[in-house]
Every structure is written in structure tokens, then in C-alpha cells.
Amino acid sequence: MKTGTPGSAPPSAAPSGIDAYAEGLARQLERWARALGVDEPLARQLGQLARALARAARTGHVCVPLGEALPGDERPTLPALRASGVVGSPVAPGACPLVVDDEGRVYLQRDYALERRLARRLVQAARAPAQPLSEQAAVRLAELFGSSGRESGSRDRAPDWQQIAAALALRQRLLVISGGPGTGKTTTVVKLLACLLDQAPDARIALAAPTGKAAARLAEAVRESAATLPAGLRERLPQTASTVHRLLGVTPHGFVHHAGRLLAIDVLVVDEASMLDLALATHLLDAVPPEARIVLLGDQHQLAAVESGAVFAELAVDPSLSEPCRAAIEAACALPPRSLQPPAALAPGALVDSVVWFERNYRFAADSAIGRLAAQIKAGADEDALATLAAAEGDELQWWDEAATLPAPAVREAWRQGYAPYLDALLAATDDAAALAAAFARFRVLCAHREGARGMAEVNAALDAHARARLAPLLARHPGALGSAFYVGRPVMVLKNEPLLQLFNGDIGITLPGERQVELVVAFAQADGSVRRVPVQRLPEHQSAWAMTVHKAQGSEFDAVLVLLPAAASPVLTRELLYTAVTRARRRVAIASSAAVLGAAVRTPTRRHSGLPARLREALAEADEASPVLTPPPNPTS
């Protein structure tokens, strides 16, 4: 059975890893069912359901369709499952370990509860009473987003979707902005925050992102974009951003902030929200006060979260506007009546008036090869993407059409040359950690897989060996501990959150001499420009960071990337992975892959089972039956 396809293992399979967990869960559920008097065939089918769920969760699914988990004509009906005593229904989940919704999706009860809580909180924000857009707000929007019809007297200008997004966020409490790198998401948010601070100078604003690197980039981008604002507004903008875990206050026992202990904020902005999994998104929004504004920034075409769910992509499917909202935004932005026409939805959504797509790219010129390639990948146009790569000239795109198990010599030389400026900077001086971190961040090798001849681990080993040889004069002066994996210049990625050290999964630092020039430390550049040094002995789980998986690269940008794909297609290799890899680059993309593997990736979209759209529709129906504003359900702190 292919990885990522829900189903059951052959009885003879030797369980290990996820299989051991799946088999254990299946046996436990079967014993539970037999103890309740369930007949043997149904008990075995319940075990098969549990096994399928455990495996599906490993590959990002929140639930599995009953027909895929139990194929064939002999599968039980929903009433039979719910009568077993171990399968609950949405209206009466009880203490049952499994839940089957009315459309035949099977969940672990924990995941069903998370999905329902998240949907209710989102609908609460989306259905909050709209706030009228004042004349002051309209004037400020015109000032910040350039000349408008209000100023020039012209009524024929095209809609500025950045201005429209800001106006929507001023009007209501939930805004989802989806756009690729270079489409102006951060610039828009800075101007939006300036409008909010103009109305409420003491507004408490939190900037957050799922990883430390993404948070640092968000803070830096906000500072850069704020340079054009009036000084009075610029000074009131937040200067730092936090990881989501840090914002919530992660502890060994759960989060400090939750529905029973809300964050003290008026506005929450989350960048790289496509990286939020179902559980983290639920915990985060549970902790946001009901009256606060929520702004989620991301790219619905990027990879979904590593853990279960594709929350952002499911929220961003429909940029529709209701007639009252359209009229209000047209008036505030000085647009002609009925001139505001959002793009067609990918699917009917439940969050009308809450979603904006940014489709104009300001980073790549119209004739940019990287921009063209990214658009072709996003559209699933495999033949066009291959033609663009084959015709590539100059420095922007390079393609090695190679199908060998081992990377070609030219590819190995390319990754050595990619890091040559960084190694030269180390040999010149090691006393400017921030400059070295910036030099290292200009290039990265991105791999689809962790293991294998073309995987991250092998590339890191090869570049560790190359760096040790190239830095031999420097290492002679700073040898480090005998037999240690550490050496001056080794880049390190943290793999586990360590709140006490303020280190989080994905943080990258550079190994340098300590104060006494004998011991080694890892220097982590901070969002505010400072550098924090941690002794190598105190680091949590980590690895070399010359190469990283595309999943780990989310939230990062580099001047150039070398994308190394496996020799054969795999379930991991999808359209979203390739698009994410290519769009990490600002100036140059090199790809090492056969045409067959590349084409297969472009043709293969990510498929994740989820019921969040159904839960959103249910939450909307509840809101219509009860009141326009919902009260969020209680939230356990764990």
C-alpha cells in the first residue's frame, strides 16, 4: 500500500513505527468493542478503521472517508457503527474514541473536536457585526495606498486589492490574505496597522509566525515597510514578532494562554499561516479575545502543515464578497459602484467577505523565468514547466536533467560553489556573527527527502566534509572538542523546541569560537539585530543546516536555491512541494531532477482528507439559528 493512502496492513506485516502504533490502536479498539458485545466481524472492521486513521494521520489527513477505510460492499452502515458503542455521532460523540459525521468521514474524537472548535471560532470572528468605515479611515486608506479617485476625481481606476484588503480588515474581525512571495502581503499589513493605530493609538498588536525564521522575517519586513509611514505611526508599530508557541507560552503541561486565559491583544497578525496545523490553529484562535481582529497571511498553493490538516488552504478557497460589503468597500476606496469583482472561487466557502487573493507579483518582472515557472507549477502545467526549464538561459534558472541515483558531479560542484562566499567570509573573520548569518542565508540546498542518496542527510554529510577541508586553516586555530561533530563555521538547525533557552524548531545558528576562543558556541541572529550565543553542549536536538527539506524551508527566503529531487517519484513529491521550493528563491533557482520526476510532481496535487469546510457550514447554521455572534466552546489547556 502506498504511503498516504488510508487502509489496512496485511495480517502478516511486522509492525514497527507507525505500524506498531496503528496495530496497537486497532487491537485496543477491537477489545473495547468486544467488551460491549459487538459481533466479531464488526469488531474487526472497527479495528481496521482505527488502523486506517492512525496511518492517515501520519500523512496529514484529519479523517478518512469510510469508503476508503473499509472498501467493498460489506462495510457497516452509519447507524450500525454508531450503535457499536465505540463510534459517536456529531450530535452525540459521548466518550467514544471515534466519530463518524453524516457524510461518512471517520475521525479520532480529538481531531473532530478540534475541527469543530476551530470552525466555531472562525465563524464567530467572521460573523461579528461589521464596523462602518469612517471618512477618516477612507482618507487614511487613500493616503497610504496612493492616489485614489477621491483625490483625483477619476472614477475609472482599477481596484487595488491591497487597499481593498486593508479596508476589509478595518470593517470586520477576520481577514485571510492569500498570495505568493512578492505579492505585497506584509506591505499591506503595515498600512492596515497604521490605519488601525490611527483610530486606536493604544491598540495592542501581536505579530506571529509558526517558526522562528518566519517570525524574524516578518519583523524585518514590517520594519522595512514602515519606513514610508509618518513617524508618529511608525513608532507605534510592533518592532518584534514571535513564534506562535512563544506567543501562547508553551510549557511542558500545555499552553499558558487558552480560552480560559486569553491573550492581552487587540490585533493578531499571523504570517506563513499555511504552516499552521489543525491543533495549533485551534489553540491559537481559542486564545484570541472575541473582540480582537485576526489577520492570517499565507499562500494557499504552498505546502500544508507537517502535522494534520490543510487549514489555510481550506479557508482561502473563496474570495467572494456580499453586496453590502462590496458597496461599503467601493465607497471607502472611491471605486465606481459594482466595479469590485473578486476572482472566481476554487470552491464554495463559508467565510464570505473574509478572503482576499493577491495575484500581482511585485518581486518578479512579467518576463521573469522564476515567476513564469512558479505559475506553471501552480497551474499543474507540467509540459509548460519543463519547456521553461529546457529553454532557460542566463542566471535565473538552471536545470540538470539527470536520473542517476547519486547527484551528478556538476550538481555537487554547484552546491560547493553556492557556499563558497560564506566559507570565504569565515576565513576572513569570525567576529561578526550577524554578517556571517546573513552570508549563510543567501544560498540553500533544498531536498524533497530526508534520507537516501539524494536526501538532506547525505548532502549535509558531504558539505560538512567539504567545509572542514576548506576551513582547515581556521580549524587549526579553533579545533573544538576531539571527535565532536562541531567545528567553527558549522551551520546548525534546531529540531526541538527548548523554551528555557528560547530556541525553537527551525531556528538556525552558526558555530563560532566562544569568548575564550577555546570553547564553541552557536550564534543565533535575533529579529532585533542582536546575537544570542548558546554553548554547543546545551543545544537541544539539532542537525547540520547546509541542506534542509522543503518542509523546513517554509517561511524562509534565499537569494538562490538548489532543489534536489529524488531519482524516482514518491508520495512526498507533489505540486505544492515543488512550488514551495521554487518560490523560496529571490534571484536564482537550480533544479537537479529527471524530466519524468519533475513532470510527475507538477501533475500531482496534495490530497488531504478534512471536514473543516463542512464544520464551517455547520457553525454558520448554528450562528443563524442562535445569534450573529457565537460564544467559543470551552478549551482544555492541554
N, C-alpha and C positions, 0 to 999 in steps of 0.2 A: 504494500500500500504506500502511495506517495505521502511524503510529509505534507501536512496541511490539509489533508482530506479526512474529515471525520469518519470514523469507522472502528471496527474491532480487529484485534490481532488474532492470528491463528492460535489455536489452543496450544500448539507445540512451541510457540515463541518463548524464548528465555527472557523474562522481564529484567530490564535494567534501566536506570534513569527514569525518564518519563513513563516508560512502560511499567516499571515497578510501581510507580505512583498510581497509574491507571488501573493496573490489576488489583492493587490493594483497595482502591476506592470501589471497584466493581464487586469484589468479594464482600466488602463491608455492606454495600447496598443490598446485595443478594441475601445476606444473612438477616438483615433488618426486615426485608420483605417476607422471607420465610417465617420469621418470628411473628409476623402479623397475619399469617395464614394464607399468603399469596401462593397460588399454584406454581409448580416448578417451571413450566415454560415461561410464564410471565416474570418470575424471579430472574431467570437467565436473561430475558430481554431488558429488564431494568439494569442488570449488571452491564449489559452491552451499552446501554445509554450512558451510564456513568463513565465507562471506558472511553467512549467517543468524546464526551465532554472534556475529560482530562487531557486527551490528546489535542483537541481543538483549541483549548486554552493556550497550549504551548505555542501555537502558531498564530495567536492573536484573535481568535474567534471568541465572542462573548457567549454565544449559544450555538446550537446546531439544529438544523431542520430535522424533524422527526423522520422524514422520508429518507434522509441521507444516513442518519444514525442507525436506522432499522429498515434497510431496503427490503423490498418484496411485499407480497400480499398478506403475509401473516402478522404484520405488526399490529399491536393493540390499538384500539380507538382511544381518543382523549378521555372519554368517561371511564374506560377500563383502567387507564393509567392513574387517573385521579382517585379511583376507588381503591387503589392498592395500599394507600396509607403512607407511601413514601414520595408521592408526587402531588404537589399542591397546584392550585389554580391562581390566577392573578387576584381574584377577589377573596380567596381563602388560602393563602400559602401555608398558614399554620407553622408547624415546626418541621415540615417536610424538607428533605435535603435537595429535592429537585422541584422545579416549577415548569409547567408547560403552558404557554399562552394560547389564546384562542386561534392563532394562526399556525400552531404546530411547532413553535420554537421551544427547544428544551434548554433550560438554564440550571446551573447551580443556583440555589436560592440567593446566595450572597450577591451574585452578579445581577440577578433580576432586581434585587432591592436597590443596588447601586444605580442601575439604569433608570428605574422609576424615580428615585430621589433626584438624580441629575435632571431628568425631564421636567419634573415639577419645579425645580429651582429656576431652570431656564425660562419656562413659561411664566413664572412669577415675575421675572425681570422683563420679559418681552411684553407682557400684558399690563405692566404698570401704566397708570394714566400718563398720556403724553403731555409734555410741558410746552406751552406756547413759545414760539421763537420771537423774542422781543426785537424791537427796532435796533437796540444796542447790539444784540447778537448778530443781526444781519449786517450792520455796519462793520463790526469786527471781522466777520467772515469775509466781507469784500476786501477789507484792508489786508488780511493775511493771505488770501488766495489770489491777489492781483486784481486788476481792473475788472469790473463787472458791468452788466447792463445798467445797474443802479447808478453807477458813476458816469458812464459814457453815453447813456441814452440809447444804446443799441439793445435790441431785443432779439437778435438773431445769433448770439454766440452759442457754441456747443456746450453741453453740460460738462462741468469739471467734477469728475467723480470723487476727487479728494475733498473738494469743498462740500459736495453732497454728503459724503461720509461724515464729515465733521458736523454738518447740520443735523443729520440723523442722530448722532450721539448726544447733541445738545437737547434734542427733543425727547429722547427716551433713555431707558436704563440698560439696554443691551445692544451692542453692535459687534458684528462679526465681519472682519475685513479679510478677504482672501486675495492674495496677489503674489506673484513670483518675486525673486530678488530684483531690486532695482525699480519696482513699481511705485515707490513712494509711501509705503505704509508708515514708516517711522516719521517721515516729514509731516504727514497728515496728522499723526497723533500729537506731535509737538504743537501744531497750530490749534488742534482741538483743545489741548490742555491749556493753551494760552486763552482761548475763549472762555473756558470754564473758570480759570483763575480771574479773568476779567469780571465775571459775575459773582464769584465767591472767592475772594483773595485768600481765605484761610482753609480752602479745601485740602483735605489730606489725600495725597495721591501715592499709590504704590505701583512701582514698575517691577515686573517679574518675568521670568522665563524658566523653562524646565531644567536647563543646565547652567552651570557657572559660566561657560564660554558665551552662551547665548545672552545671559544676563549682562555680562561685561560689554558685549557688542551693543545691546540695547541702550545701556547707559551712555556709551561713547557716541552712538548715533543721535541720541537725544541732545547731548551737549553740542554736537556739531550743528544740528538743525536749529538749535535755539539761538545760535549766533546772530541770526537775522531778526530776532524779536526785539522789541523795546526793552531797555534794561530793567524796568520795573517788573515786567512779566518774566523775563529770563531768570532773574534772581529767585523767583518763587517756584520755578520748576524743580522737580526732584533731581538730585545730582547722582544718585546711585540706583542700581537695580539689584534685585535679589533673586536667588533661585526660589522656586515655588516651595520646596521643602524648608528652606530657611525662613521664608515669609510665614509659613504655617507653624514653625517652631517644632521641628521633628525631634522626638525623644525616643528612647528605647521602648516606651509604652504607648506611643501614638503621637498625635499632633497636639500642640498646646492650644491652637485655635481650631474651633469647630462650631457647629450650630449653637452650642451652649456657651461658647466663649468667642464672640465674633471679633474679627479684625477691626481695629480702630481706623477705618479708612472711609473715604467718600467716593474714590475712584480707583478701580483696579484695571491696569493695562497688562495683558499677558502677551508677550511676543513668542514666536515659534510655537503657537498653540497646537499645531498639528502633532506635536510630540506628547501631548497630554493623553494618557491612557484613561480608561473609564474610571478607575478607582481614584486616581489623582485629581482628575477634573471634578469628580463629585465632592471629594474632601475640600478642594479649594473653593468651589462655589458655595458649599454649605457654610463656609466661614465668612462669606462676604455679607455685610449688613443688607437687609432688603431694600433700603433706600439708596444704596450705592450704585454708581454706574459701573458697568462691566464692558470692557473693550478687549476682544480677542483678535489677535493678528496672526496670520499664518498663510499657508499655501496648500490648498486642498489637493493639489497634484503631487505633493511630496509624499515621502514615506509616512505611514501612520506610526503610532507609538510602538515601542518594542513590546510592551505588555498588551493586554486585551483591549480591543476597541479601535475605532477609527472616528473618534468623536468629532474632531474639527471638520473633516470631510463631510460627515453627515449633517452638520449644522450649516454648512456653506453651500448646499446644493441649490438654493432658491433665492435669488436676489429680488423677488417681486416686491412691489410697493402697492399699498392700498390707495384708493382715490383720495381720502382725506390726507394721508401722509404725503402723497405726491404733490397735492396742491400746496401744502404747507412748505415743503422744501422748495418748490418752484418760486414761491413768493419770497422766501428768505434768501434765495440765491439769485433773485432777479432774472428768472428764466420765463420764457413765454409759457402760457398755460398749455398743459398736455405735451410739452416738449421733452419731458423726462421719461425716457423709455429704457428700462433696465434690460439686460440681456435675457434670453430665454433660459428658464430653469433647467438644470440637469434632471431634476425630479421634483414633484410637488413637495414643498417643505412646510413646516408648521410655524416657522419664525418669520412671518411676513413683516416687512418694514425693519428688519434687523440685520440684513445681509447686504454687503456691497462687494463687488468684484473689481479689482484694479487690473486692467488688461494692457494698459500702455506702459512700456518699459522705457525708463529714463537712463538706464545703465548701458544698454546695448543699442547701437545705431540700427536703423532699419535694415542695413545691409550686413549686420553683424553675423558672422558664421556661428558663434556660440548661441546667440539668440534664436537664429533660424533652426539650429539643431535641437535646442530645448523645446521649441514649439512643435517640431515634428515628432519628437518623442512623446510629448504630452498628448498629441493627437493620435498616437498609435500608428503613424505613417512610417512603417519600417523601411520601405523601399526609398522613400524620400530621404530619410535619415542616413541610410547607407550611401546614397548618391552624394549628399552633402559632405560626408566624411571622405569619400573617394575623391571628390573634386577639391578638397581643402588645399589651400596654398597659403604661404606666409606663416606667421607665428601663432595665429589664433587657435587653429585646430590641427591636430596630428593624429593619424591612425596607423597602428601596426596591425595589419590583418594577419593574425597568427593563431594557430590552433594547437600548438605544441603544449605538452604537459608543463614544461618549465618555461618561464618567461624568456624571451629571446635576448641575446646579448645586447642588442640595441636598446631594449627596454631597461635592462639593468644599468646600462650606461646612462640612460635618461634620468633614472631616479638618483643616481650618484651626482649627476650634473645639477639636478634640481636642488640638492642640499649643499652644493659647493659654496655658494655665498655665505651660508650660515656657518659652515666649518671654517671658512676663511676669517669670518668675524670672531670666532672663538680663538683662533690662533693669534689674532691681533690684540685682543684684550678680553678679560673675563670680569671686569669690574662694573659693567653697565648691564645689569640683568634685564632691565626693561627693553633696551635696544636689542639684546640677544633674543629675547622672547619675540619681539617684532620681526627680527630676521628669520627666525624659525617658522613663524606663522605665514610666510609668503608662499610656501610650497607644501604639498602633502600628497602622499600616495594613498589612494582610496581603494579598498578591496571589497568585493562582494561577500567573501567568506573569511572566517577567522583562520581556519586550518586548511591544509593542502598545499601543494607546490606553488599555487598562485594566491595563497591566502595571506592574511595580515601577519601571522606569526612568523612565517618563512621570510617575508620581506623585512620585518623588524630584525630578525637574526642576521640577515645579510647586511643590512645597513649598520647594525651595531658593530659588526666585524670591520666594515669599511671605515666607520668613524674612528674606531680605535687605531687603525693603521694610519689614517690621515692626521689624527691628532697626537701622534706619538711624541713629538717634542713637548707638547703641553702636558701629556700624561706622565712624562718622565719627571716633571716638576710636582705633579699632584697625582701620585699613583693610587690613592684611595686604599681601601682595605683589600688585602690579598684574597683572591677568589671571589670578590664581590661582583655582582652584576653592574654596579655603579661605576661610572667614570665621568670625569669632567666633560660636560657637553651632552651627556645622555638626556634626551627628552623623555619625560615620564608622564603617563596619563593615569590619573586616579580612577579606580574601578569600583570603589565602595564609599558610600557616604561616611564621613567621620566628623560629626557636628562639633565635637570638642576641639578639633584642630581647624574647624571651618574649611574643611576640604570635602568636595562633593564629586560624585561620579561624573567623569568627563573633564575635570579640571586638568590642565596641562602645565607642567613646570619644567625648568631647565636645571640640570645638576651642575653645581658650581662649587668652588672652594669656600669653606666657611671662614669665619673671622680670623681664625688662627692659621688659615691656609693649609691645614693638615686634614681636618675632617671635611666631609662632603655634606652639602645641603641641597635641597631642591627649592629653587626660587620660583614663586608663583606671582606673576604680574597681576595686580588688582585693578578693578574698574576705575578707581580714582587716581591711577598712575603710580601708586606705591607698589612695593615688592615685599612679599612675605616669604621668609626662609624657614623651611622645615627640615630638621635633620633626617637623613635618609633612613635612620633606624626607626623613626616614628611614623613613616608613611603607612597608610592603610594599603590594601591590596592594589597593585598597580602593574603597569607593563610599559615597555618602550613605546614611543609615540611617533616613530618615523612613518609608520603606516597605521591606518585606522580603518575600521569598517565604515561603510557609507552610513549605517545607522548612527554610529558615534559622531559622524561628521555633521549631522544635522545641527543647525544653529551656528555653524562656523562658515567663514568665507576665507578664501585664499587667492592670491594673485594667480596661481597656477595649480592645477591638479593633474596627476597621472592616475587614470582609472584602470585598474587591473581586474579583468573579469575571468572567471574560471574557464577551463578548457571545454566544458560541456554545460548545457543548460541545466538549471536547478530550480527548485521551487522558490528559492530566495531571490532569484534573478528576475525582477519584474520591471515593468514600465516605470513605476514610481521610484524604484531604487536607482535606475539609470538617470532619470530626470533629476533626482536629488543630487546625484554625483556630479553631473554636468553643471548644474546651477550653483555648485559651491565655488566655481571659478569666476574671477573678475575679468581676467585677460587671456588666459590660455588653458585649453583642455587637450590632453593627450589620452588616447584610449588604446589599450592593448587587449584585443579580443578578435576572435574569428567573426566573419560576417554572419555565420549561422547563429552563433550565440547572441550577437548583438540584435539581429533581427527578431529572434525569439523573445528577447527581453522587451523590445518595443511593442511586440504584439500581445504581451501577457500582463493584463492589469492585475493589481492586488485584489483579492477577493476575501472579504472578512464578513462572517455572519454576525449580525447585530439586530436588535429590535428597537434601537433608540428612536428612529422615526415613528414607529408605532406607539412607543411610550409618550412621545411628544404629542401625538394626536390625542391620546387618552387624557393627557394632562390638560390639553386645551378644552376637551369636552368637560372635564371636571370643573375647569375655570368658568366655562359658560353656564354650567348648572349651579355653581355656588356663587361666586362673585368675581369681579375682574382681577382681583389680586389674591393669590394663594398664599397660605402660610406654609413655609417649608416644613417637612416632617422632621421629627427628632432625629438626631445624628449621633450614633455612638462615637466615642473618641478614638476607638481603635481602628 
